[in-house]
Amino acid sequence: MSIDLRSLVADGEVVGRVGNDPDGITIAGVELGYAESTTTQGSITAAGLANRIDVTGLTITITVGTRPIVVEGFVGQATNDTTDRGVGLAIVEGTTVLNVAIVTLSLGTAYGTLNPKVRLAPSAGSHTYKLMTWRIVGGTASLDASATAPNWIQAVEV
C-alpha cells in the first residue's frame, strides 16, 4: 500500500494535486514569485502616496494562470526619525495601487511593521508587482533590513 500525500482523491479517482500539476487541479498555495532585500533603504523623503518611490529590489514578474493569486509585501522594521510621523508601503501593478499599509510611530526611535496583502484574479499571462514606499507627513523614513530580517514580496496562487 502506498499513500501519496500530494494528491486529493475522491471516490478512488485523483481529482487534484498540490502544486503545479498539469493533470490535476491546484489545491494548495503555489509560490509564483518571491524577492527579498537584506539592504536597508534609508533617506526616504518622498511625501505622500502620490509621490511614492520603488523599494529597491522588491519587484516580481510572474506568469498567472486561471486561478486567483495573493500578493503580499513585508517590511519588519519601518521607521521615521520624527515623532508622530509614519511610513507607507504599497503593492503596485503598473501605476495602479492595489493595497497599502501605513504605520504611524509615536517616537522617532520606534519601529513598525508593514504588511500589505491583496487577493486578485488577474488575466492569464505575465504580471509585474512591486512594493513602493513614502513617508507620512514629515521627517525621513527608513525601511531597515538585514540577512536575518529581510524585507520581501511574494505572489502565491490560491
Steps between C-alpha positions, in 0.01 A plus 500: 500500500630846413369838603555810292453797733523740207177385336132558570298186436120474478325169438834338412584758231771767524320832465773739605863532596707732711714719277503572128390166356374515139283192565338629818344798666719711724361464851771670703693824474775495241762773514509680166761758590710624790762770548671618815735776601749488785610860446358794693336765285544826685461872434142465375366854463232437235190659654165326460364211297492707179879546524587141594832346398605143418631283780833388355505137389140420594343443157376166368377397156280192500297295257140461612263224393127490566505484880494799738823618661602673821780758488656589835772740605687515828726753672582404856673818613364825359591822676477878470748723682229746608248445780137439395589444135484182297579283202283349227545189286296418188462201269491641147443363150596751233364826641210335685525486879345168605532530879687700763622468856584802716664526839518814715776501759464679832877534547769589251691191615209252473455229236182371337410210273340546156320202344265582209324208335253478212304217337464539122352320201719643223483402135715203400852597396790703629455753781752713689444601862721718715518669838512878523548722805462857626520697823193622685483878564864578581835373613717247319390138479702179483422137419759306698606151391772245560591142413297377798212746452442551126224704338312308231222467244330173408224382266317174565234324294199410716 
